[in-house]
Amino acid sequence: MSVSTFIAGQLRRPSGLFGRHVVSRILNRGNAAMNERTRQLLELVPDDHVLEIGFGGGDLIARMAPIVTRGRIAGVDFSPEMTAFCTKRFRHLVQAGRLELGTVDVGALPHDAATFTKACTVNTIYFWPDPGAALASIRRVLRPGGRLVVSFNPPATAGKLPYTKHGFVLYEPDQVRGLLRDADFGDVEVVGGSSGLGEFFCATGTV
């Protein structure tokens, strides 16, 4: 297995000690600018019920928690190691009933319909085997008027990294806009941002 293939696999699903102690920190640092822009676009209020798909090392949870003080944050991740890592990191929020974490596939969210007011995901869309099914799953658990933010690097940015050639499906902004519209999200917009790697985009839509 090449180094690029190994890193690509770890970014898709962090595992083992490397995933827990190295990839978690890489995700937090590398996604910081995108996480902050996502937080802004969610337009959070204290009573929100928020779902994050693919929380990784928990940087976005840490940004949302000081705002969502009367509601609740739920996080799902494909990696058991990330679930264990963030359960320990945020044990005070878990114990207080303000945070619920689980190892779950985005296409099979276990939550009841119309549970959340907001949902978000950062740098995970590349790994969804069926984006339409994933977005339908997210839409089902959002309340009427609920808001979704999908943040991602386009090919021009992500393509700078050699490991994105292994198992990543990269999308242009118009493609993600189309996926949200096809999943019956309304008021779809795509806004840009920038990080040390280059330009990124955040697609927003409402139920």
Residue, then its C-alpha position, 0 to 999 in steps of 0.5 A: m500500500s502506498v503512503s497516499t493510499f494509506i492517508a486517503g483511507q485514514l481520511r475516509r475512515p480514521s482507524g487505530l492509534f494513527g487515526r485517533h491521535v494523528v488524523s484527528r489533529i490533522l482534521n482539526r487543523g486542516n478544516a479550521a477555516m472551513n469549520e468556521r465558515t460553516r458555523q457562520l452559515l448555520e446561523l446558530v441560536p441557543d435553542d437549535h438542535v444540530l446534526e454534524i455528519g463526520f465530526g472527525g476530531g471535533d473542531l466544529i463541535a467545539r465551535m458550536a457548543p458555546i452557542v447551542t446552550r439550550g438545544r442539543i448537538a448530535g454527531v455521527d461519524f463513520s469511524p469508531e475511533m473518532t467517536a471514542f476520541c470525541t466522546k472523551r474530549f467532550r465528556h462534559l457535554v455528553q454527561a450534561g445531555r448536550l451532545e450525543l455521538g455515534t458511529v453511523d453511516v450518513g445514508a442510514l441516520p437513526h434519528d426520527a424524522a424532523t428532529f433537527t433544526k440545522a445540519c452540516t458536514v465538512n469534507t465528507i461528501y467525497f466519500w458518500p457512495d450515494p450522495g442522493a441517498a445521503l442527502a435524502s437521509i439528512r433531509r428526512v431528519l430536518r424540521p420544516g425550515g431546517r438548514l443544511v450546510v455542505s462544505f467541500n474543496p473543489p477539484a482545483t483545490a483538493g487536486k493539489l493533494p496526491y492522496t485525493k486520487h485514491g477513493f475521493v470523488l471531487y465535485e464542482p460547486d455547480q454539481v453540489r448545487g444540483l445534488l441539493r436541488d435534486a434532493d428537494f432542498g430549497d433556497v440553494e446557494v453556494v458561497g466561497g471561502s479560502s484556506g491555506l490550501g486554496e478556495f473552498f465552497c459551502a452549499t446551503g439549502t433549506v427544507 
